């Protein structure tokens, strides 16, 4: 394994509030184990990742939906405390789009992939993605972009009996509004009702054909496109189980070679001139066998550690190597390697590992046990809260009442959140920030 330049720190950015984002812990551990000083900008002072021995410092993030000026101010303050320009890796879509927009402003403090302006916004926008797939010859579900409630109803009628409604820029959706980025619509009336909430959503609604699939038909491709345009640390995997079932995050995945998928991904990436880490979601059509691209995420996927190869090279290490001027070695694939998220698939996590194919757990690690212990305690309390007190008192053992003792948060890098509420339906700019 090529040694990383440990003189160059890494800054991980996540703007959404999610204490159980296991991809954040995966990135902290991957870079920290390589000797890199890891800083995390996220609202994770009380999250399991804050217990990791590989996290150097936690920094207070910008507010959810904060303007770009605030995001830039936070990142500049973090950079002021670092001994050298850092490799900056966003871990969610909103953060990735903000960094892409602020590239010129941040270039003096951070090392970033060179990519044409607007590229990240184009691939993350689900309406634009359909056109990009068509230009690259990559299958994509038939997509309609209605301009009225009547057109939305007509689109659902023509694509039915089940169609998929998606908000084109899901990072724009206001918190607490009850709007979901993707929903199944089973009637024209449902499609028209969703369209009527477009002003509230702050982005257009699109209606998409539902790709019928059989078990094991959901696939993903991860990788890193370097400064030279070459694909590094790439792999194709199958989603063995998800939460929610058939439509949610990968809770059990397997590294499964699929040359056709890798070729389709490379063709699209070349066509649009993409640089950096990516996470692509595909679904195999049960009727035609074609692989339809459903989503393009311009950042590491939460399960990126599935594709850690025989030398432990993954996409975040590849980015650090490339941006610090070090060669990225060829990948040494481990077909059959699996990745399990224990809080969603506890039984799978308890099964013996089938040798020689290795397995990695999202939370537990022998060399970094504290985050897994904190997750189990926090998840127990979270699950009990979801049940709303329906668990009989005699079943609420001490393991559900153990407090999570987390370290005090690092000194904040910002004053308290500004007062005031954002105006509903204010819309969303190209970088994913509420206007």
Phi, psi and omega in degrees: 000128176298130180289136176284153178282098186285357174284344184256114179287169176238139175242121177259134182240127172222121185266340181276157181262107183207099182295340184253028178279096186289338177297328177296314178297321179300318180291319178300313182292317183301310182285321180295321178295332179278001177092007180277140175284118188251125174248139180239124175256099184193160178275065188237026181299332181245021180260158181303327183299333180294345179272353186294136177292344184266359177270119181284313181203145176255131181243145180290134185271172169293161177296150173302129181076013182294152177294162182300327179300322179288320177300314180298319181297318179298312183293326177293321180293322177296315182297328182297336181266359184265153184276350180201161174305133187258157170280122183256124183233105175287147183245001174222166186297314183299319178294320180296319181289322178296315180296320179299319180290327183267012189307310183296325180288330184264351189298335178285339184250341186224153173264123186226151175297143178273118183214144181301144179304137176087353183295313180298319179297322182295315183285331180281335178284117188292334177286318179291325182302323179300320180289322179296320178297318180299319181290333181263358181071030178257125181304141180211142180303144176304131188231131177244139178245090185291150179249003178205165178297324178296318178293325177297318178296317179297320180296316179296324180294319182284334182262354187295185008286343175237128176234171181244128175256130180228141169276129190297327180235079188299336179291348179276343187300131181291143179292140175079007182271352181077016178266133180251146185297326182219131178219152172276135176244131185247009177203153175302327180298318179298318180296317180296321180294321177293317180302324182296344180263015183300319179297319178294322182289329179081012178201161182291155174261139173236150178247129189232147176295141177277126180270108179291135184219160174254176181304138179078015184269353180268126185233163174214155178231126177241154176176181178226128176261118186279181180299333180274003180081004180271153181270129181233153174052035185269155176198156175245139183221158176256140175272103182283328175204155185218163174223122351300157186303132175067001184215001188243205183290155177286122176251345173211116182230158182226134176288109184231112181303135178212087184304324181296319179292317181296323179293319178296318179297315181297322180296318179292315181299320179292319183299322185262356179069037184286145174225140178114192180279144178219160177219112182249137177250127179238157171225133179276124180288122183296333183277321187249341184081000179284147177263114181264130176283123181260323184211147175234113180255117184277052181190173179296138172284156183300333182260024186301334181292349173305324186263026170289122189273193185297337177260011181065026174279128176226185188291325181287325175291322178299319179295318180297315178301311186295315185283345175262011175080017179257146181292143176265117184291157175300147181287147175245086190301153177233073179303138181094347177300141182237159180224130185231133176262105193298323185291338176261337183224064184297324181292321177297324181292333182274345181292145177298147179286133178275105180286150006270357182294124182280167178222145175235136175265146184293325189248314184280138173210133183299330182267004183203071190281334188300317180299321179294320178295316179295322179299315182299319179291314181294321180293324178299315179294320179298314181295319179296321178296322178295327180286347176064035177080012182281353178283128179303146184303322183293343179266353181272076183290175181302332182296341177271350185250001181289123180290151176271109181269103182252154180293159177296142181296154177294157179306131182295153179258000179223155169291177181300160181302145178294148180280167178103156181248148176283146182288131180297138178073020183291342178095184187216137179273180185295339179267008177083020179254139176296135176287000000 
